[in-house]
């Protein structure tokens, strides 16, 4: 699947990004500095989610 749910929450001086695969229910959570790029934080969360999906298949 190529669509994921993305949630962004500001926690203090950090951005918490959660990526969820609606098919499997797997979640990947990362924290990034607020001064960083939100797009890169989202991409990192999705890459982590893809890693977890692949790891679960093995």
Secondary structure by P-SEA (a helix, b strand, c coil): ccbbbbbbbbcccbbbbbbbcccccbbbbbbbbccccaaaaaaaaaaaaaaaaaaaac
